[in-house]
């Protein structure tokens, strides 16, 4: 166990190193340069551009820029080219904004997908299975931005409450319970919208995995021996059907970074996805590279957690 953890950590550090090199090269191979002069902006002079290049080490060779960038990143000196704010501070602030959306959306997705998928597999071909299949494909087919506007119009016209932003504008200095309820209300709609697609897709995976396991010989043998159906479905079949979802569970961590650019833009939610999108438009390379690096760390951490959880879900696996 300890030897596996040690080997896995070393492998993931090496992988992270190569990912950082590839992402750095891809960013600098992109069309355009951050230091090029905009002819329509009279504020940019050649002297300012040269000072900009020296301040951010753009006058040095590419490999030197790579070393200096990650040195400044790990020491907290990396600043955004857009507003000269510390990159790690900006990411942390946006991370705290995206975290509630991620937590609520993930809880809704995983707690609703399994009951829906398991019930559909048990009642295969029945009314519930057909209804769940219809609504799943309906939610998968509807574009996220269209569904978001439909929900906004419905909620605003029905309940006459604001839903844009993280809190109600002009609410003044409310008491703590009122402030908390206002934040929860603004959090609810984008979280539900972000979870609908995940519920539709994940419930289909759960159904297919349960159907595959239910057709195994040991499940039919257990049913023939008179084992209660609930015990067969939820103890024997479900545990063996969980293995593919361990991998999926480990890969949800990058959702903290990516989030949903469409949802955050429509609801004016200052999250990580929206910040990354704005950084790409502004060619804010330090923010883009840092977000890519943090995303890679989360992906590798998620795969490491999945490897450990494999042994918990299936004792036959030996690390």
C-alpha positions in Angstrom: 0.0 0.0 0.0 2.7 2.5 1.0 4.9 1.5 -1.9 2.0 2.1 -4.3 1.3 5.5 -2.8 4.9 6.5 -3.2 5.2 5.3 -6.8 1.9 7.0 -7.7 3.0 10.3 -6.2 6.3 10.2 -8.0 4.6 9.4 -11.3 2.0 12.2 -10.9 4.8 14.7 -10.1 6.6 13.7 -13.3 3.3 13.9 -15.2 2.6 17.4 -13.8 6.1 18.6 -14.8 5.5 17.6 -18.5 1.9 19.0 -18.4 3.3 22.4 -17.2 5.8 22.4 -20.1 3.2 21.5 -22.7 0.7 24.1 -21.5 3.4 26.7 -21.4 4.5 26.0 -24.9 0.9 25.9 -26.2 0.1 29.3 -24.7 3.1 30.9 -26.2 2.5 29.3 -29.6 -1.0 30.9 -29.8 -1.5 33.7 -32.4 -0.7 37.2 -31.2 1.6 38.5 -28.5 0.6 40.1 -25.2 3.2 42.9 -25.8 2.2 43.8 -29.3 1.0 47.4 -29.7 -2.6 48.2 -30.4 -2.6 50.8 -33.1 -6.0 52.1 -32.0 -4.9 52.7 -28.5 -2.7 55.9 -28.3 -1.7 55.1 -24.7 0.6 52.3 -25.8 4.0 53.7 -26.7 7.1 51.7 -27.7 8.7 52.7 -24.4 5.7 51.3 -22.4 5.8 48.1 -24.4 9.5 47.6 -23.7 9.1 48.3 -20.0 6.2 45.8 -20.0 8.4 43.1 -21.7 11.2 43.6 -19.1 8.9 43.6 -16.1 7.3 40.3 -17.1 10.5 38.7 -18.4 9.2 38.6 -22.0 12.6 39.7 -23.3 14.3 36.5 -22.2 14.4 33.1 -23.9 11.4 30.8 -23.6 13.0 28.3 -21.2 14.1 31.1 -18.9 10.5 32.5 -19.0 9.3 29.1 -18.0 11.6 28.9 -15.0 10.9 32.5 -13.9 7.2 32.1 -14.2 6.9 29.0 -12.0 9.4 30.5 -9.6 7.2 33.6 -9.2 4.1 31.4 -9.1 5.3 29.2 -6.2 6.6 32.3 -4.3 3.3 34.2 -4.8 4.8 36.9 -7.0 3.0 36.2 -10.2 0.7 39.1 -11.1 -2.1 39.4 -13.7 -1.2 41.4 -16.8 -4.7 42.8 -16.9 -5.0 44.4 -13.5 -1.6 43.7 -11.9 -3.3 41.8 -9.1 -1.7 38.6 -7.6 -2.8 35.6 -9.6 -3.1 33.3 -6.6 -5.2 35.8 -4.8 -7.6 36.2 -7.7 -7.9 32.5 -8.2 -8.6 31.9 -4.5 -11.4 34.5 -4.5 -13.0 33.0 -7.5 -12.5 29.5 -6.1 -14.5 30.4 -3.0 -17.3 31.7 -5.3 -17.3 28.6 -7.4 -17.1 26.2 -4.5 -20.7 26.5 -3.3 -22.0 25.9 -6.9 -19.7 22.9 -7.2 -20.7 21.3 -3.9 -24.4 21.8 -4.3 -24.4 20.7 -7.9 -22.3 17.6 -7.2 -24.5 16.6 -4.2 -27.7 17.0 -6.4 -26.2 15.1 -9.3 -24.9 12.1 -7.3 -27.7 11.7 -4.8 -30.4 11.8 -7.5 -28.7 9.9 -10.3 -28.3 6.7 -8.5 -31.9 6.2 -7.3 -33.2 7.2 -10.7 -30.8 4.9 -12.6 -31.2 1.9 -10.2 -35.0 2.2 -10.3 -34.9 2.3 -14.1 -32.8 -0.8 -14.2 -35.0 -2.7 -11.8 -38.2 -1.8 -13.7 -36.7 -2.1 -17.1 -39.2 -1.5 -19.9 -41.8 -0.2 -17.5 -43.5 3.1 -17.3 -40.9 4.6 -14.8 -38.0 3.4 -17.0 -39.6 4.9 -20.2 -40.4 8.2 -18.4 -36.9 8.5 -16.9 -35.3 7.8 -20.3 -37.5 10.4 -22.0 -36.7 13.1 -19.5 -33.0 12.2 -19.5 -32.7 12.6 -23.2 -34.8 15.7 -23.1 -32.4 17.3 -20.6 -29.4 16.2 -22.5 -30.8 17.7 -25.8 -31.8 21.1 -24.4 -29.0 23.7 -24.7 -27.8 24.9 -21.3 -28.3 28.6 -22.2 -31.8 28.1 -23.4 -32.8 26.1 -20.4 -31.3 28.8 -18.1 -33.3 31.6 -19.7 -36.5 29.5 -19.4 -35.9 28.9 -15.7 -35.1 32.6 -15.1 -38.2 33.7 -16.8 -40.3 31.2 -15.0 -38.9 32.0 -11.5 -39.0 35.7 -11.9 -42.5 35.8 -13.3 -43.8 33.3 -10.8 -42.1 34.3 -7.6 -41.0 37.9 -8.4 -37.6 37.5 -6.9 -34.1 38.4 -8.3 -31.9 35.5 -9.4 -28.9 37.2 -11.0 -25.6 37.5 -9.2 -24.5 36.2 -5.8 -26.8 38.4 -3.8 -29.6 40.9 -4.2 -28.4 44.3 -5.3 -29.3 47.1 -3.0 -30.4 44.9 -0.1 -28.6 47.2 2.3 -27.3 45.8 5.6 -29.6 42.8 6.3 -29.5 40.6 9.3 -27.5 37.4 9.2 -30.5 35.0 8.6 -31.8 37.2 5.8 -28.4 37.5 4.2 -27.9 33.7 4.4 -31.3 33.0 2.8 -30.6 35.5 0.1 -27.3 33.8 -0.8 -29.0 30.4 -0.7 -31.7 31.6 -3.0 -29.3 33.0 -5.6 -27.2 29.7 -5.3 -30.2 27.4 -5.8 -31.1 28.1 -9.5 -27.6 27.9 -11.1 -26.8 24.8 -9.0 -30.0 23.1 -10.1 -29.3 24.1 -13.7 -25.7 22.8 -13.5 -26.9 19.5 -12.0 -29.6 18.7 -14.6 -27.3 17.6 -17.3 -25.2 15.6 -14.9 -28.2 13.8 -13.5 -29.5 13.0 -17.0 -26.1 11.5 -18.1 -25.1 9.8 -14.9 -28.5 8.2 -14.4 -28.1 6.6 -17.8 -24.7 5.2 -16.9 -26.1 3.8 -13.6 -28.9 2.1 -15.4 -26.6 0.5 -18.0 -24.1 -0.7 -15.3 -26.9 -2.1 -13.2 -28.4 -3.9 -16.2 -25.0 -5.4 -17.0 -24.4 -6.6 -13.5 -28.0 -7.9 -13.0 -27.5 -10.2 -16.0 -24.5 -12.0 -14.3 -24.8 -15.6 -13.2 -24.2 -14.9 -9.5 -27.1 -12.4 -9.4 -29.5 -14.9 -11.0 -28.2 -17.6 -8.6 -28.9 -15.4 -5.6 -32.4 -14.7 -6.8 -33.0 -18.4 -7.4 -31.8 -19.2 -3.8 -34.5 -17.0 -2.4 -32.3 -14.0 -1.3 -34.5 -10.9 -0.8 -34.6 -8.8 -4.0 -33.6 -5.7 -2.1 -30.4 -7.4 -0.8 -29.6 -8.7 -4.3 -30.1 -5.3 -6.0 -28.5 -3.0 -3.4 -25.9 -5.3 -1.7 -24.6 -7.6 -4.4 -25.4 -5.9 -7.7 -24.9 -2.3 -6.8 -21.5 -2.7 -5.2 -20.1 -4.4 -8.3 -21.7 -1.8 -10.5 -20.0 1.1 -8.6 -16.5 0.4 -9.9 -16.7 2.6 -13.1 -18.2 5.4 -11.1 -15.1 5.5 -8.8 -13.2 6.8 -11.7 -15.9 9.3 -12.6 -16.0 10.5 -8.9 -12.2 11.2 -9.0 -12.5 13.2 -12.1 -15.1 15.6 -10.7 -12.4 17.7 -8.9 -11.5 19.6 -12.1 -15.1 20.9 -12.0 -13.9 23.3 -9.3 -11.8 25.1 -11.9 -13.9 24.7 -15.1 -17.3 25.1 -13.6 -19.7 26.2 -16.3 -18.8 29.4 -18.3 -22.3 29.6 -19.7 -24.1 29.3 -16.4 -21.7 31.7 -14.6 -22.1 34.2 -17.5 -25.9 34.1 -17.6 -26.3 34.4 -13.9 -23.4 36.9 -13.5 -21.7 34.6 -11.1 -18.0 35.6 -10.5 -16.6 32.0 -10.6 -13.5 30.3 -11.9 -14.9 29.4 -15.3 -15.9 33.0 -16.1 -12.5 34.3 -14.9 -10.6 31.8 -17.2 -12.8 32.8 -20.1 -12.1 36.5 -19.5 -8.4 35.8 -19.1 -8.4 34.1 -22.5 -10.1 37.0 -24.2 -7.6 39.4 -22.6 -4.6 37.2 -23.3 -3.8 37.3 -19.6 -1.2 34.5 -19.8 -0.3 34.3 -16.1 -3.9 33.6 -15.2 -4.4 31.2 -18.0 -1.2 29.2 -17.1 -2.0 29.2 -13.4 -5.5 27.9 -14.0 -4.2 25.2 -16.3 -1.6 24.2 -13.7 -4.2 24.1 -10.9 -6.5 22.1 -13.2 -3.8 19.5 -13.8 -3.1 19.2 -10.1 -6.8 18.6 -9.5 -7.0 15.9 -12.2 -4.0 14.1 -10.9 -5.3 14.3 -7.3 -8.7 13.0 -8.5 -7.1 10.0 -10.2 -5.0 9.3 -7.1 -8.2 9.3 -5.0 -9.8 7.0 -7.5 -7.0 4.5 -7.3 -7.3 4.4 -3.5 -11.1 4.0 -3.6 -10.9 1.1 -6.0 -9.7 -1.1 -3.2 -12.5 0.0 -0.9 -15.3 -0.7 -3.5 -13.8 -4.0 -4.8 -11.7 -6.0 -2.3 -10.5 -8.2 -5.2 -8.3 -5.3 -6.4 -4.9 -5.3 -4.8 -2.7 -2.2 -5.2 
